[in-house]
Amino acid sequence: MRTIANINDGWFFLRNNVSGEVALSLGQSVQLPHTWNAEDGQDGGNDYYRGLCWYAKKLVTPRLDKSELWIEFRGAAMVCEVFLNGVKLIRHEGGYSTFRTNLTPALKPVGQENLLTVSVDNSYTRKVYPQKADFTFYGGLYRDVNLITVPKDHFVLDHFGAPGIRVTPKVSEDLKSAEVTVEAMVTGGNEVTFSVDGVEKTATVKNGSARAVFTLENVHLWNGVEDPYLYTAKAVLDGNDTISSRFGCRTIAFTPDEGFFLNGKNIRLCGAARHQDRQGLGNALTKQEHEEDIALLLEMGANTVRLAHYQHDQYVYDLCDEKGLIVWAEIPYITEHMSEANENTVSQMTELIEQNYNHPSIICWALSNEITVTGGVTEDLVKNHQRLNDLCHALDSTRPTAAAHAFMLSADDPFVQLPDIRSFNLYYGWYVGELEQNNAWFDSYHAAHPNSVIGLSEYGADANPQHQNGKPEKGDWSEPYQAVYHEHLLKMWSERPYIWAMHCWNMFDFGADGRDEGGKPGQNQKGLVTFDRKTKKDAFYIYKAYLSKEPFVHVCGGRYTDRTENETEVKVYSNQPSVSLIVDGKEMGTQQGDKIFIFRVPISGEHTVTAVSGELTDSVTIRKVDNPRQDYIKPGTSVTNWFDREDEIVKDGFFSIKDSMGDVKANPEAAAVLEEMMAPLQEKILEAYGDVAKNVQLPPEMLAMMEKMSVEASIKQMGPLVTPEFVHRLNTALNGIHK
């Protein structure tokens, strides 16, 4: 009979490229899951250790009789080689998928000790993805490792890490029954007994596989978060080896005008993307951390999650099946197309599909993410995507392919239409442009491509909860601006039913060791929840207001305690129709509203402010102070008030920073001044962002939007590079040029 034993204990680790034997004698004792980048991969500086390290462990040969002993790695980042007693058994390239190898041929006699050594390497290579992206590439044996004992005749263990059993439900048009095909791949053996829902069927093994077809009358559908019902398929080989898999019966469909349909019902999909790492742990997570992440998504009211930018732990897909979260699944084919790694994209996609085929939560296989950023669209890139697209269809005819395109890619490029469905990563209102340009982009795309299924796969604004601003503006890294940003995007989504899914970037802050922004080096802070999962930013609650059925009220600005204004804005998020505000026990007023309630409150000392809706309450404390708290604003990130009065900027008949970029560039003299003065700043940006920024090419539609922006708004995009002195000099120069 098959047995599975976890062997996370008793390992020795050495951060040195020597040998497994040395690791056993000189290494430190560690317990898996383990990463060597838990600290240096999230402290900033882009200097975390990337190299080859060793793990070692002693194994005593068990009595196997006629059985075999296999080892299973659920994730080893990024390139892994496994040795037993000095014999190399396998090399695996790709840090996010399951792989196995047979230990039996290299085992010593029963009762003797064996030396298991594993090299794991996350150093730079152009042959394995990912290599260039905005997240830390943690190294290590960061997921479970298991020993699997199986009979000599057994269900296969070496087919791309797949579970050995494949379940394909086909629901009838009236949604009342389902035909379920169950297939199993075997090594040896004669007969497989399958069972589904109490019914057994026996099939003969032919050419290494067996299959049976079941009919489920009055089928219980897997219906997302409303009712995520799961069946179990079981297979027994010759009465010895046994495997099983849960599955769900459901239909999925997409239309250009109404987006996603589950079991014939239109579902507005809205949720977030999720990176797998956590502060202080890196990517070495246990089931507890995975469970907490899924629970937070559900608390927010999400019905979908984008599991980015790689294959996640099998336990996460299991949780999504159980809880009903709709999943976007993808491989780490990201940022930079490397022709040398084309074969690696094929192997990683094959593993993703073969290992996750049975999960009803997964509705698409995503080919790549922002893959055109550094090199644009090339012939080899398109050819490789077509190959991946065909591969997905060959391995799985039940799900569409998808892609997440960079907002720098022209929406009219034919490459956009290559997958079955597609989404864009848009950052208008943060990296470029203004919030309203998100609306304009989608309206323009849908009008130009009415037969194209389109979604929003990334959007977001960084926020450090410590940073507060009574008058939030783009680029201030404040919690209030992040909330305003997401208010806008949620309203935009709610008014456009054709957006098939919207995935906020990101559910959680995550490790990006190359970043040093917003007061927290080594982190991307676009999360709705902090890296340690301890703080839900205010933006979390505007999603809850739109998405959750759980009644609640939330007073924003709970961390904005000390305020200099005499009258302050108090914003409340709620999914209730009316909210009352009570200040120091006295009711200030009641508002009927839709998700966002804004009150004006005079302040003179310390006050307790409470929002009430029925039995629901939430309170914050605010204080009137004379001087603003400096820790509310990260130096270099605040938006500068460059002029005291409007008339200092504008002169009738002359150009100024208030004019649009397009109008200024249309005048040769003004354009020359602008180009000359902006050139040094642009060079500094290129220095800061390296090759990625140098290679970015903006599409015509984005350039057209940016031309409508004022010079003032455009230079604000450069943040701390722009000084008040520079702005005054630029405006003075423009003031000297007649329109």
GIDA-V943263 format. One line per field, one symbol per residue. ss: DSSP state (h for helix, s for strand, l for the rest). phi: phi as a letter, one per 40 degrees, with the letter a starting at -180 (. if undefined). burial: + if it has 9 or more other C-alpha atoms within 8 Angstrom, else -. A space follows every 50 residues. Layout:
# GIDA-V943263
ss = ???
phi = ???
burial = ???
This chain:
# GIDA-V943263
ss = llssssllllsssslllllhhhhhhhlsssllllllllllllllllllll lsssssssssllllllssssssslllslssssssllssssssslllllss sslhhhllllllsssssssssllllllllllllllllllsllllssssss sllsslllllllllssssssslllllssssssssssslllssssssllss sssslsllsssssssssllllsshhhssllssssssslllssssssslll lsssslllssssllssslsssssslllslllsllllhhhhhhhhhhhhhh lllssssllllllhhhhhhhhhhllssssslllsllllhhhhhhhhhhhh hhhhhhlllllsssssssslllllllllhhhhhhhhhhhhhhhhhlllls sssssslllllllhhhhllllssssllslllslllhhhhhhhhhhhhhll lllsssssllllllllllllllllllllhhhhhhhhhhhhhhhhllllss sssslllslsslllllllllllssllllsllllllslhhhhhhhhhhlll llsssllllllsslllsssssssslllssssssllssssssslllsssss sslllssssssssllssssssssslllllhhhlllllllllllllhhhll lllslllllshhhhhhlhhhhhhhhhhhhhhhhhhhhhhhhhhhhllllh hhhhhhhllshhhhhhllhhhllhhhhhhhhhhhhllsl
phi = .cbbbcbccgcbbbcacbaccccccbcccbbccabcbcbccabggfbccb acbbbaacbccccbfbcbbbbbbcibbbbbbbbbfgccbabbbhcbbcab accdcbccddgccbbcbbcbbbccacbbccbaacaccdbicbbcbbbbbb cdcaccbbcfgccgbbbbcbccccgbaacbcbbbbbbggbabbcaafgbb abbccbfgaaaabbbbcfccccbgccaccbcbbbbbcfgbcbbaacabba bbabbccbgcbbfgbcbccaaacbcccacgbgccbbddccccccccdcdc gcbaaccbbaccddccccccdccgccbcbabccagbcbccbdcccccccc cdcccbdcccccbabccabfccdcbgcbcccccccccccccdcccaccbc caabcccccdcccdddccccbabbcbbcgbcagbdcccccccccccccbc bbcbbbcaaiacacdccbacbcbdgcfccccdccdcdccccdcccbcccc abbcbacbdacacccaaggbcgbcbcccbcdcgcbccdcdccccccbccc cabaccgcccccbcccbbcbbbbabccabbbbbfgbccibbcabgbbbbb bcbbacbbbbcbagccaabbbbbcbcbcccccbcdgbcccccbcbccccc bdgbcacccccccccccdccccccccccdcccccccccbgcdccccbccd ccccccccccddccccccfcccbdccccccccccccbcc
burial = -+----++-+++++-----+++++--+--+++++++++++++++++++-+ ++++++++-++-----+++++++++++++++++++---+---++++++++ +++---+-----++++++++++---++++++---++++++++++++++++ ++++++++-+++-++++-++++--+++++++++++++-+-++++++---- -++-+--+++++-+-+--+-+++++-++++++++++++-+++++++++++ ++-+++-++++++--+-++++++++-+++-+++++----++--+--++++ +++++++++++++--++++++++++++++++++++++---++-+++-+++ ++++++++++++++++++++++++++----++-+++-++-+++-++--++ ++++++++++-----++-++++++++++++-++++-+++-----++---+ -++++++++++++++++++--+-+++++++++++++++++-++---++++ ++++++++++++++++-+--+++++++++++----+++++++++++++-- ++++++++-+++++---++++++++++++++++----+----+++++--- +-+--++++++++--++++++++++--+---+++--+++---------++ +--++++++++++++-+--++-++--+---+---++-----++-++-++- -++-+++++++-+++++++--+----++-++++++-+--
